[in-house]
């Protein structure tokens, strides 16, 4: 538009391009032509401006509708996920209250199951809170120097019982890694990936973690040599509440939000993440974190 305006002004103000000396017009018809051309340009500018505003409004409406749809789906998913542990807790406690002469063994079993469902409910609420913090108040998250090497060693120790129970090995081949970021969210990345591998990689498998520093960015590879998943599930693996095997996921105590938190936490730290199947079996997560915030 700017180029057209400059070209039109030069063409209108001056007589020809082949003049030896460029002189302005002074005839009445020429000035009428100038006014007409300016009017056309103003009209075109107004039409283009109006069209641009309409397009912006349309894009804004579509984006708002998409966000509203996502919120509705999220609300429905949350309600559905909360319903299961709440129903279980109410079922066990109602049975205990309605059966005062219940034997101690059965009562203790019901109490243990109630406690397990309460813990699952607590984890779900905590994960929802974490996602909300990342989405609605990312600038308020405290950032500090995070020693990922020490963090991963702590996670391995915390997971020692589960690893032994499934006869799994965690092979940590990282060098000393530090980044500038939010400690809690970075912890959630490695903790959720570890928990996911322990729950689904399979008995007797190995978890591997490595890292390489390139151009102010740490490149991580978190993988296992387990069963992997059907490739059709890979594009949706980071979606909230997406489960490949819903029954088994709930049995393992998963909230369906772990990998969604992982992705959001990586993106919030300026990184990217992808997931693929290893050639020899198992899942492979490739992701990056900037060394400095």
N, C-alpha and C positions, 0 to 999 in steps of 0.2 A: 504494500500500500504506500509506503514512504517513497519507494523508488518511482512508483507511478506518479505520485504527486510532484516530485522533483522534475521528472521528465515532462509532465504536462505544463508546469509553470515555465520551464525553459522554452518549450514549443510555442506557448501562447504569447509570451512577452516579446519574443524575438521573431523577426519576419521569416527568414529561411535559414537553413544550415549552410547554404552555399554563398551567403553574403561575405564579401571581403571585410566589411566593417559591420559589426553587429550594432543595430540601432533599434530602439523601442518603437512600437507602433504608435501612431497618433491619430488614426482614423476612427470615426464613431463606431463603425461595424466591428472593428477589431476589439474595441472595448466591450461591446455587447458580447462578443465571443468569449472574452475573458470572464465576464460576469456569469455567463451561462456555464462555462467550464467549472468555475468555482462552485456554483450552485450544484452541479452534478456531483462534484467531489464531496461536498458537504452532505448531500443526500446519500451518496454511497457510504460515506463514513458513518452516518447515523444508522443506516440499515445494517452495516457490518457490526456496529456496536450493539445494536438491539439483538442481532442474531447471536453474538457472543454471549450476551447476558442470558438469553434463553437457553443456550447450550450449557452455561454454567449452572443455571437453576435446575435444568434437567439432570445433569450429572450429580448435583447435590442431592436432589430428591431420590435418585436411584441409589446413591451411596447410603443415604439415610435409611431407605427401605431395606437395603441389604443388611445394615447394622441392626435394624429392628428385628429382622428375620433371624439373624444370628443370636440376638439376645433372647428371642422367644424360644428358639431351639435349645439354647443353653439352659434357660429356666426349666424347660420341660425335662431335659436330661438330668439336671440337678435334682429336680423333684423325684424323678424315677429312681435315681441312685440313692437318695435319702430314704425312700420308701422301704427298700429292702432291709437295711439294718434296723430301722425303727420298728418295722413289723416283727422282726425276729426278737428284738429286745422286749417288745410288748407281749409277744407270744410266750416267751420263757417266763417272764415275771408274772404274767397273769396265771400261768399254770402253777407256779410256785405258791402264789397267794391263794389260789383256789384249792390247793391240796396241802393242807396243814400237816397231814400225817405222811407226807412223802418221805421215803427213806433218804438217809444222808448221802448215799452214793449218787442217786438220781438228782437230788437237789444240788450237790456240788457240780455235777456235770452241766446242769442247766445254768448255774451261776457262771461257770467257766465259758460257756457258749455266749451268754449275755455279755460278759466282759470282752470277749473277742469281737462281737458285733459293735460294742461301744467304742473299742479302739479303732475299728474300721471307720465308724462314723466320725470320730475325732480326726483321723487322717484325711478323710474326704473334706471336712470343713477347713482343715489347715491348707490343703492343696488349693481349694477354691479361694481362700484368703490370699495365698501367694500369687495366684494368677491375677486377682483383682489389683493387687499392689503393682504388679508389673504393667498392667494395662492402663490404670487410671492415675497412678502417681509414680511414674518411673523416675522423675527428677528428684523425688524425695528420698530415694534409696541411698543409703550411706555407702560410700566407696572408700576402700582402703587397700593396702598392700596385702595380697592373699598368697600364702605359700601353698600352692596346689600339691606339691610333693608331700608335705606333712599332712595335708588334708586327706589325700588318697590313702596314705599309710593308716590314718585313723579309721577311715571307712573300711579298710581291709580287716583291721582288728575288730571293729564293730560287727562285721559280717562273718567272723571266723566260725561261729557256731553253725550258721546256715551253710557255709562252704563245706565244712566237715561233714555235715549231715547229708549233703548231696555228693560228697567225694569230689568236690570241685577244687580247682587251683586258680589263684589269681596271680598272673605273671605281670608285674609292673616293671616296664622297661623305660620309664620316663627319666630324663635328666632332672636336675633341680629346676623347677618351674615356678615362677612368681608372676602375678599379673596385678593390675590395678582394677578393682571391681567390688561388687557386693559379696561379702563372704557367704551369706545365707544362700543366695541364688547360685553361686558357683558350686557350693556344697551340694545343692539340689541336683545339679547337672550330673556329677559323678556318683552321687548316692542313688539317684533314680536309675541311671544306666546299670549300676552294679546290681541293684535289686531286680531289675528287669531280666538281666542275664541269669541271675541265680534262680529266679522263678521259672524261666522258660527255656534256657539253653539245654537242660537235660542233665541226667546223672553222669558224673565222671568227666565232665567237660572242663575246658580251660578258658578263663577270661584273660585277655591280653590288652594292655594299655601302653601306648608309646606316644611320644611327642617330639616335634621338630620345630625349631625356631627359624622363621624366614620373614624378613622385612617387617620387623616390629610386631609380628603375629605368631602365636603358637598354633601349630597344626597338630591336632590330636587324632589318634585312631584308637577307638574302643571296640573290641571285637570278641567273639567267642567262636568255638568250633562245634557248636551244637547243631540242632536240627534245622535252624533257619525258619523262614516262613514262605508261604506261597507268594510269588512276585506280585500278584494282583493286590495284595494287602499293603505293599510298601508305600505307595503314594499317600495312603491315609493313616499311616502309623502315628503321625504326630497330631492327629485330630483329637479333640477332647472327647472322652468317653468312648473312643473307638476301641473295640475289643475283637480280636480274632476268634477267641474261644471265651464267650461270656461266662459260662459256668465255671471254667477253670480259673479265669481271672478273679472272679469273686471269691472262689475257694482259696486262692493264694493271698487274699486280702488286698488286692489292688484296687485303686480308686478310679482307674481309667484316665487319670490326669497326669501321670508321671512323665510321659514322653512329651506331652504338650508343654509342661513346665520346662522340660529340658530345652525344647526348641525356643520358647520365649526367652528363657534366660540367656541362651547363646546369642540370640538376635539383639537383646538388650545390651549386651557387651560388645556389639559391633561385629559379631561373627556370623558364620553360616554353618548349617548342619545338613547332612544327607545320610541316608541309610541304604545299604545294599546287602545282598546275600554274598557271603564268601564263596569262592569257587569250590572249596573243600567242605562247605557246610558252615552253618552259623550266620550270625548277623554281624555287620560291620558299620559302625557309626564314624563318619569323618566330620570333624567340626573344628572351628577356629575360635580363638579368643585373642583379642589385642593385648599386647604386653602392658601398654599404658592406656588409661582411660581418656 
